[in-house]
């Protein structure tokens, strides 16, 4: 693919020392992997597929205007001829232990390096996790992340973790919450509203924030009964101290619904358009306040 044509020079805005450090770190793992880059980004090559990072801006409403607060990382998988695959596809390949850990490490490095180079260290970063993938290797990937942040000059408070769990991975999620919190990270519960067991998991996990399921939000646009349920339940949870993020907002009506639910963070095409026209941005905190 033309996008992944490599260059000898380092991408603009990226720290060469950080790239070379991460390159050596990945090469010295039991299953070595390598970074590649061009003038614009850092990317990886794994098992015949190109891996890249994408970022979704997360905004808050300040004095009636959308203002950037942090970014959420997204993994993109590309084939040799431009085809793309769901982010979880590689993990369905049932790789051996060393190979799976190497893939998790490569993705973690890609997100952190691209965030620093493209967005800047002043903005916090959110990384989404699926315990079905991460839990079996959590000890190593959590330790790997902790060892990686200091050389990249990132505080743990600048990296948030969002867990996507179901009824079968609640115990794994509890363990991940504890371990990441011990390292100073804020931890959230994603996909809220997808399951009838979400409230039970909410009380057990006690996350720092929750991200509403995009599917639930789309149903609320179509069905008044669902909309009423959301506008009744979510403000109660917000009052109890759970910060709410609403994503995939595509129109003003969805934005109004998110406001009525008491959301503190917003994302989606409608929000990105508002950010693009804003002339003033809030100064980001050193540690994200949710």
C-alpha positions as CSV (number, residue, x, y, z in Angstrom):
1,X,0.0,0.0,0.0
2,X,1.2,3.5,-0.8
3,X,0.3,4.7,2.7
4,X,2.9,2.3,4.2
5,X,5.8,3.2,1.9
6,X,8.7,3.6,4.3
7,X,11.1,6.5,4.6
8,X,14.6,6.8,6.0
9,X,13.8,10.0,7.8
10,X,11.8,10.2,11.0
11,X,8.1,11.5,10.9
12,X,7.7,15.1,11.6
13,X,6.9,15.8,15.3
14,X,8.1,12.4,16.5
15,X,11.1,12.1,18.9
16,X,13.8,9.9,17.1
17,X,15.1,8.7,20.5
18,X,11.7,7.4,21.5
19,X,11.3,5.6,18.2
20,X,14.7,4.0,18.4
21,X,14.1,3.0,22.1
22,X,10.8,1.3,21.2
23,X,12.4,-0.4,18.2
24,X,15.1,-2.0,20.4
25,X,12.5,-2.9,23.1
26,X,10.3,-4.8,20.6
27,X,13.3,-6.5,19.0
28,X,14.5,-7.9,22.3
29,X,11.2,-9.6,23.2
30,X,10.8,-13.5,23.0
31,X,8.9,-13.0,19.7
32,X,10.6,-9.9,18.1
33,X,8.6,-7.4,16.1
34,X,9.6,-4.2,14.4
35,X,8.3,-0.6,13.8
36,X,8.2,1.1,10.5
37,X,7.5,4.7,9.7
38,X,7.2,7.4,7.0
39,X,6.9,11.1,7.0
40,X,3.6,11.1,8.8
41,X,3.2,8.1,11.2
42,X,4.6,5.0,12.8
43,X,3.1,1.7,11.8
44,X,3.7,-2.1,12.2
45,X,3.7,-5.2,10.1
46,X,2.4,-8.3,11.6
47,X,1.6,-11.7,10.0
48,X,1.0,-10.1,6.6
49,X,-1.1,-7.1,7.8
50,X,-0.2,-3.5,8.3
51,X,-1.2,-2.0,11.7
52,X,-1.8,1.7,12.2
53,X,-3.3,4.0,14.9
54,X,-6.3,6.2,14.5
55,X,-7.5,8.7,17.1
56,X,-10.9,10.0,18.0
57,X,-11.1,13.3,19.8
58,X,-13.1,13.3,23.0
59,X,-14.6,16.7,24.0
60,X,-16.3,18.4,26.9
61,X,-18.7,21.3,26.8
62,X,-17.2,24.4,28.3
63,X,-19.3,27.6,28.4
64,X,-21.5,26.2,25.7
65,X,-18.7,25.1,23.3
66,X,-17.1,21.8,22.6
67,X,-13.5,21.8,23.7
68,X,-10.9,19.0,23.3
69,X,-10.1,17.0,26.4
70,X,-8.3,13.8,25.3
71,X,-8.0,11.3,22.5
72,X,-9.2,7.7,22.2
73,X,-6.9,5.3,20.2
74,X,-8.3,3.0,17.5
75,X,-6.4,0.1,15.9
76,X,-6.7,-0.1,12.1
77,X,-5.7,-3.3,10.2
78,X,-4.9,-3.1,6.5
79,X,-4.2,-5.7,3.9
80,X,-1.7,-5.5,1.0
81,X,-4.3,-4.3,-1.4
82,X,-6.0,-1.7,0.8
83,X,-8.7,-3.9,2.4
84,X,-9.4,-3.3,6.1
85,X,-10.4,-5.7,8.8
86,X,-12.1,-5.4,12.2
87,X,-9.6,-4.6,14.9
88,X,-10.2,-7.9,16.8
89,X,-9.6,-10.1,13.7
90,X,-6.0,-10.8,14.4
91,X,-6.8,-12.1,17.8
92,X,-9.1,-14.7,16.3
93,X,-6.1,-16.4,14.8
94,X,-5.4,-18.3,18.0
95,X,-1.7,-17.5,18.0
96,X,0.7,-19.0,20.5
97,X,1.5,-17.2,23.8
98,X,4.7,-15.4,22.7
99,X,3.1,-14.2,19.4
100,X,0.0,-12.9,21.1
101,X,2.0,-11.0,23.7
102,X,4.1,-9.6,20.9
103,X,1.0,-8.4,19.1
104,X,-0.3,-6.7,22.2
105,X,3.0,-5.0,22.8
106,X,3.3,-3.8,19.3
107,X,-0.2,-2.3,19.4
108,X,0.5,-0.6,22.7
109,X,3.8,0.9,21.3
110,X,2.0,2.1,18.1
111,X,-0.7,3.9,20.0
112,X,1.6,5.6,22.4
113,X,4.2,6.7,19.8
114,X,1.6,7.9,17.3
115,X,-0.3,9.8,20.0
116,X,2.8,11.6,21.2
117,X,3.9,12.4,17.7
118,X,0.6,13.4,16.2
119,X,-1.4,14.8,19.2
120,X,1.2,15.8,21.7
121,X,2.1,14.7,25.3
122,X,-0.1,17.4,26.8
123,X,-3.3,15.5,25.9
124,X,-4.3,12.3,27.7
125,X,-4.9,9.1,25.7
126,X,-7.6,6.5,26.2
127,X,-6.8,2.9,25.2
128,X,-9.6,0.3,24.8
129,X,-9.2,-3.2,26.2
130,X,-11.0,-6.5,25.7
131,X,-10.3,-8.8,28.7
132,X,-10.9,-11.9,26.5
133,X,-7.7,-10.9,24.7
134,X,-5.7,-9.2,27.4
135,X,-6.4,-11.1,30.6
136,X,-4.4,-14.2,30.0
137,X,-1.3,-12.1,29.4
138,X,-2.2,-9.2,31.6
139,X,0.7,-9.4,34.0
140,X,3.2,-9.0,31.1
141,X,1.4,-6.3,29.2
142,X,0.7,-4.2,32.3
143,X,4.3,-4.4,33.3
144,X,5.4,-3.7,29.8
145,X,3.1,-0.6,29.7
146,X,4.5,0.7,33.0
147,X,8.1,0.2,31.8
148,X,7.3,2.0,28.6
149,X,5.7,5.2,30.0
150,X,8.8,6.5,31.8
151,X,11.1,6.5,28.8
152,X,8.4,8.1,26.8
153,X,8.0,10.7,29.5
154,X,4.3,10.0,30.0
155,X,2.6,9.9,33.4
156,X,0.3,7.0,34.1
157,X,-2.5,9.5,34.8
158,X,-2.2,10.5,31.1
159,X,-3.2,7.0,29.9
160,X,-6.8,5.9,30.5
161,X,-8.0,2.3,30.0
162,X,-11.5,1.5,28.9
163,X,-12.7,-2.1,29.5
164,X,-15.2,-3.9,27.3
165,X,-16.4,-6.9,29.3
166,X,-19.4,-9.2,29.3
167,X,-20.8,-11.5,31.9
168,X,-18.1,-14.1,31.2
169,X,-15.2,-11.7,31.7
170,X,-16.3,-9.8,34.8
171,X,-13.8,-11.5,37.1
172,X,-11.1,-10.8,34.6
173,X,-12.2,-7.2,34.4
174,X,-12.1,-6.8,38.1
175,X,-8.5,-8.0,38.1
176,X,-7.5,-5.7,35.3
177,X,-9.1,-2.7,37.1
178,X,-7.1,-3.5,40.2
179,X,-3.8,-3.9,38.4
180,X,-4.1,-0.8,36.3
181,X,-5.3,1.3,39.2
182,X,-2.3,0.1,41.2
183,X,-0.2,1.7,38.4
184,X,-2.1,5.0,38.6
185,X,-4.4,4.7,35.6
186,X,-8.0,5.8,35.4
187,X,-10.2,2.9,34.3
188,X,-13.7,3.0,32.6
189,X,-16.4,0.6,31.6
190,X,-17.2,0.6,27.8
191,X,-20.3,-0.5,25.9
192,X,-22.6,0.3,28.7
193,X,-26.2,-0.6,27.9
194,X,-25.4,-3.6,25.7
195,X,-26.2,-6.1,28.4
196,X,-28.9,-6.6,31.0
197,X,-26.1,-7.3,33.5
198,X,-24.4,-3.9,33.0
199,X,-25.6,-2.4,36.3
200,X,-24.3,-5.4,38.3
201,X,-20.9,-5.0,36.6
202,X,-21.0,-1.3,37.3
203,X,-21.4,-1.8,41.0
204,X,-18.7,-4.5,41.1
205,X,-16.1,-2.7,39.0
206,X,-16.8,0.8,40.3
207,X,-15.1,2.4,37.3
208,X,-14.0,6.0,37.1
209,X,-16.1,6.6,34.1
210,X,-18.5,4.8,31.7
211,X,-18.9,5.0,27.9
212,X,-22.4,4.5,26.7
213,X,-22.9,1.8,24.0
214,X,-23.3,3.4,20.5
215,X,-25.9,0.8,19.7
216,X,-28.0,1.9,22.7
217,X,-27.7,5.5,21.7
218,X,-28.8,4.8,18.2
219,X,-31.9,2.9,19.5
220,X,-32.7,5.9,21.7
221,X,-32.9,8.1,18.6
222,X,-35.4,5.7,17.0
223,X,-37.5,4.5,20.0
224,X,-39.0,7.0,22.5
225,X,-39.2,4.3,25.2
226,X,-35.5,3.7,25.0
227,X,-34.9,7.4,25.0
228,X,-37.0,7.8,28.2
229,X,-35.1,5.0,29.9
230,X,-31.7,6.6,29.1
231,X,-32.8,10.1,30.2
232,X,-34.1,8.6,33.5
233,X,-31.2,6.2,34.4
234,X,-28.1,8.0,33.2
235,X,-28.6,11.2,35.2
236,X,-29.0,9.1,38.3
237,X,-25.7,7.4,37.7
238,X,-24.0,10.7,37.0
239,X,-25.3,12.0,40.3
240,X,-23.7,9.0,42.0
241,X,-20.3,10.0,40.6
242,X,-19.9,8.0,37.4
243,X,-18.6,10.3,34.6
244,X,-20.4,9.6,31.4
245,X,-18.9,9.6,27.8
246,X,-21.2,9.4,24.8
247,X,-19.6,8.6,21.4
248,X,-20.6,8.4,17.8
249,X,-22.7,11.5,18.0
250,X,-23.7,12.3,14.4
251,X,-26.3,15.1,14.8
252,X,-27.5,17.9,17.0
253,X,-30.4,15.8,18.3
254,X,-28.0,13.2,19.6
255,X,-25.9,15.9,21.2
256,X,-29.0,17.3,23.0
257,X,-29.8,13.8,24.3
258,X,-26.2,13.4,25.6
259,X,-26.6,16.7,27.4
260,X,-29.9,15.7,29.0
261,X,-28.2,12.5,30.3
262,X,-25.5,14.6,32.0
263,X,-22.6,13.4,29.8
264,X,-19.3,15.0,30.6
265,X,-17.5,13.8,27.4
266,X,-18.7,13.7,23.8
267,X,-17.3,12.2,20.6
268,X,-18.3,11.6,17.0
269,X,-18.6,13.4,13.6
270,X,-20.9,16.1,15.0
271,X,-18.4,16.8,17.8
272,X,-15.4,16.8,15.5
273,X,-17.1,19.4,13.3
274,X,-17.7,21.6,16.3
275,X,-14.1,21.3,17.3
276,X,-12.9,22.2,13.8
277,X,-14.7,25.5,14.0
278,X,-13.8,26.4,17.6
279,X,-11.3,29.2,18.0
280,X,-10.5,28.6,21.7
281,X,-9.5,25.3,23.3
282,X,-9.3,24.5,27.0
283,X,-5.9,24.1,28.4
284,X,-5.5,20.3,29.0
285,X,-4.8,19.2,32.6
286,X,-1.7,17.2,33.5
287,X,-4.0,14.5,34.9
288,X,-7.4,14.0,33.3
289,X,-10.2,15.1,35.6
290,X,-13.3,13.0,35.0
